[in-house]
Amino acid sequence: MMLFPRYSLRWVLGGTALAGFALVAVRSAVQGSAWAVGVTAGMAGLLVFLAIYAWLFFLVWLVSTLMRSMARQRSPEGRSPFASMNP
């Protein structure tokens, strides 16, 4: 069992640099800089897109899990789901 995930120092510093750039862009957007407003809008749009994607993925996963559990209840164990009921 791995207690701590393995992150390299390069990934940690890169993530810190990206977070710093994002926060500078947001601060500059609040102060009224045109480029920063565009960058902040782009980042917000990306976050909204990723949130919608995650929500739809969750819904599809939930439906497929429910369908799989219903299919197990209908077909006896050990039988092919592709076999016809009437030969």
Rosetta constraint file for C-alpha pairs under 8 A:
AtomPair CA 7 CA 11 HARMONIC 6.51 0.50
AtomPair CA 7 CA 12 HARMONIC 6.91 0.50
AtomPair CA 8 CA 12 HARMONIC 6.54 0.50
AtomPair CA 9 CA 13 HARMONIC 6.08 0.50
AtomPair CA 10 CA 14 HARMONIC 6.01 0.50
AtomPair CA 11 CA 15 HARMONIC 6.05 0.50
AtomPair CA 12 CA 16 HARMONIC 6.18 0.50
AtomPair CA 13 CA 17 HARMONIC 6.13 0.50
AtomPair CA 14 CA 18 HARMONIC 6.24 0.50
AtomPair CA 15 CA 19 HARMONIC 6.10 0.50
AtomPair CA 16 CA 20 HARMONIC 6.08 0.50
AtomPair CA 17 CA 21 HARMONIC 6.22 0.50
AtomPair CA 18 CA 22 HARMONIC 6.18 0.50
AtomPair CA 19 CA 23 HARMONIC 6.19 0.50
AtomPair CA 20 CA 24 HARMONIC 6.17 0.50
AtomPair CA 21 CA 25 HARMONIC 6.16 0.50
AtomPair CA 22 CA 26 HARMONIC 6.24 0.50
AtomPair CA 22 CA 40 HARMONIC 7.70 0.50
AtomPair CA 23 CA 27 HARMONIC 6.08 0.50
AtomPair CA 24 CA 28 HARMONIC 6.06 0.50
AtomPair CA 25 CA 29 HARMONIC 6.06 0.50
AtomPair CA 25 CA 36 HARMONIC 4.94 0.50
AtomPair CA 25 CA 37 HARMONIC 7.66 0.50
AtomPair CA 25 CA 39 HARMONIC 6.78 0.50
AtomPair CA 25 CA 40 HARMONIC 6.41 0.50
AtomPair CA 26 CA 30 HARMONIC 6.28 0.50
AtomPair CA 26 CA 36 HARMONIC 6.56 0.50
AtomPair CA 26 CA 37 HARMONIC 7.48 0.50
AtomPair CA 26 CA 40 HARMONIC 5.85 0.50
AtomPair CA 27 CA 31 HARMONIC 6.42 0.50
AtomPair CA 28 CA 32 HARMONIC 6.35 0.50
AtomPair CA 28 CA 33 HARMONIC 5.56 0.50
AtomPair CA 28 CA 36 HARMONIC 5.68 0.50
AtomPair CA 28 CA 37 HARMONIC 7.71 0.50
AtomPair CA 29 CA 33 HARMONIC 5.19 0.50
AtomPair CA 29 CA 34 HARMONIC 6.99 0.50
AtomPair CA 29 CA 35 HARMONIC 7.70 0.50
AtomPair CA 29 CA 36 HARMONIC 4.63 0.50
AtomPair CA 29 CA 37 HARMONIC 4.62 0.50
AtomPair CA 29 CA 40 HARMONIC 7.00 0.50
AtomPair CA 30 CA 37 HARMONIC 7.84 0.50
AtomPair CA 32 CA 36 HARMONIC 7.80 0.50
AtomPair CA 32 CA 37 HARMONIC 7.28 0.50
AtomPair CA 33 CA 37 HARMONIC 6.34 0.50
AtomPair CA 34 CA 38 HARMONIC 6.54 0.50
AtomPair CA 35 CA 39 HARMONIC 6.27 0.50
AtomPair CA 36 CA 40 HARMONIC 5.89 0.50
AtomPair CA 37 CA 41 HARMONIC 6.04 0.50
AtomPair CA 38 CA 42 HARMONIC 6.12 0.50
AtomPair CA 39 CA 43 HARMONIC 6.18 0.50
AtomPair CA 40 CA 44 HARMONIC 6.07 0.50
AtomPair CA 41 CA 45 HARMONIC 6.03 0.50
AtomPair CA 42 CA 46 HARMONIC 6.15 0.50
AtomPair CA 43 CA 47 HARMONIC 6.20 0.50
AtomPair CA 44 CA 48 HARMONIC 6.19 0.50
AtomPair CA 45 CA 49 HARMONIC 6.11 0.50
AtomPair CA 46 CA 50 HARMONIC 6.15 0.50
AtomPair CA 47 CA 51 HARMONIC 6.10 0.50
AtomPair CA 48 CA 52 HARMONIC 6.20 0.50
AtomPair CA 49 CA 53 HARMONIC 6.14 0.50
AtomPair CA 50 CA 54 HARMONIC 6.10 0.50
AtomPair CA 51 CA 55 HARMONIC 6.16 0.50
AtomPair CA 52 CA 56 HARMONIC 6.14 0.50
AtomPair CA 53 CA 57 HARMONIC 6.06 0.50
AtomPair CA 54 CA 58 HARMONIC 6.15 0.50
AtomPair CA 55 CA 59 HARMONIC 6.31 0.50
AtomPair CA 56 CA 60 HARMONIC 6.18 0.50
AtomPair CA 57 CA 61 HARMONIC 6.04 0.50
AtomPair CA 58 CA 62 HARMONIC 6.05 0.50
AtomPair CA 59 CA 63 HARMONIC 6.20 0.50
AtomPair CA 60 CA 64 HARMONIC 6.09 0.50
AtomPair CA 61 CA 65 HARMONIC 6.07 0.50
AtomPair CA 62 CA 66 HARMONIC 6.21 0.50
AtomPair CA 63 CA 67 HARMONIC 6.08 0.50
AtomPair CA 64 CA 68 HARMONIC 5.99 0.50
AtomPair CA 65 CA 69 HARMONIC 6.22 0.50
AtomPair CA 66 CA 70 HARMONIC 6.18 0.50
AtomPair CA 67 CA 71 HARMONIC 6.09 0.50
AtomPair CA 68 CA 72 HARMONIC 6.30 0.50
AtomPair CA 69 CA 73 HARMONIC 6.48 0.50
AtomPair CA 70 CA 74 HARMONIC 6.48 0.50
AtomPair CA 71 CA 75 HARMONIC 6.26 0.50
AtomPair CA 72 CA 76 HARMONIC 7.23 0.50
AtomPair CA 72 CA 77 HARMONIC 7.55 0.50
AtomPair CA 75 CA 79 HARMONIC 7.09 0.50
AtomPair CA 75 CA 81 HARMONIC 7.08 0.50
AtomPair CA 79 CA 83 HARMONIC 7.65 0.50
